[in-house]
Each structure stands twice: as structure tokens, then as C-alpha cells.
Amino acid sequence: EEALDLTQEVFLKIYKNLRKFRGESSLKTWIMKIATNHANSFFSRSKFRKLLSFNKSIEYLKDTKNENNGLKLEVENALLKLRKKEREIIVLYYMEGFSYKEISTLLGIPIGTVKSRLNRAKENLKKILGDNYGK
């Protein structure tokens, strides 16, 4: 339900601001920037943190026999331990499939910064997950 509300809010923002699109980047990048900003605002609220914790607990309990579910939960928890900028880069690159250039435009940072943040985020993610698996 929260995801549907969030999605509707993003579409409303896009619709209301469509005339402000200047074409300096692709439409996809512009839309993702709006969605990212709105999501960041939502994620920073404490209500979301409580909801996320509750949903993870429920999902884990639904399928405790499935080891992949446990691994998914471990990765989600590890992502939450990363700094916001690192988590953002991981999500945009690996989960959303954006290129370095698209991420650079979306976040307003140089491509070199995108690459270095991604490498740093991967290293930190490995450290966090490594601690959980004795590596």
C-alpha cells in the first residue's frame, strides 16, 4: 500500500512538472531524478524505518525454510548499513540498470565519482556481508 501511494505521488509530481522538463538530459533520467528525490524524502521518515523492519520480519517468517530468503534479508540489511550515497549508487547501477553516465546526470556528479563511489560501496558491502559469513 505504501509503495502504491509513493508511486502515485511520484506520477503526480511528474505530471505537474512536465512543462519544466528542459531536455538537458533524457526523459528517463529526469523522471528518475524526481522519483529518487521523492523516495529519499520518504525513506528518511521514521515511519518508513518502522514499516521496513516490520515487513522484513513478516517476510522472513513467511518462508523460513527458504535459504535464499535469508540471504536476501542479509543483503537488504547490509545495504541499509551503507551510507546513503553508497546505497543509492548500488541501487541505481545494479538494481535499476543505469549506466555510469545516466547515474552521473541523475545525481549531478562526475562519472569518475560515480565509479569511485560504486567501488567503495561494493567494498563496504563485502565487508559487511563478510562479517556475517566469517570471511
Secondary structure as GFF3:
##gff-version 3
##sequence-region A 1 135
A	DSSP	alpha_helix	2	17	.	.	.	ID=ss1
A	DSSP	three_ten_helix	18	20	.	.	.	ID=ss2
A	DSSP	alpha_helix	27	43	.	.	.	ID=ss3
A	DSSP	alpha_helix	46	62	.	.	.	ID=ss4
A	DSSP	alpha_helix	67	81	.	.	.	ID=ss5
A	DSSP	alpha_helix	84	90	.	.	.	ID=ss6
A	DSSP	pi_helix	91	95	.	.	.	ID=ss7
A	DSSP	alpha_helix	100	107	.	.	.	ID=ss8
A	DSSP	alpha_helix	111	133	.	.	.	ID=ss9
###
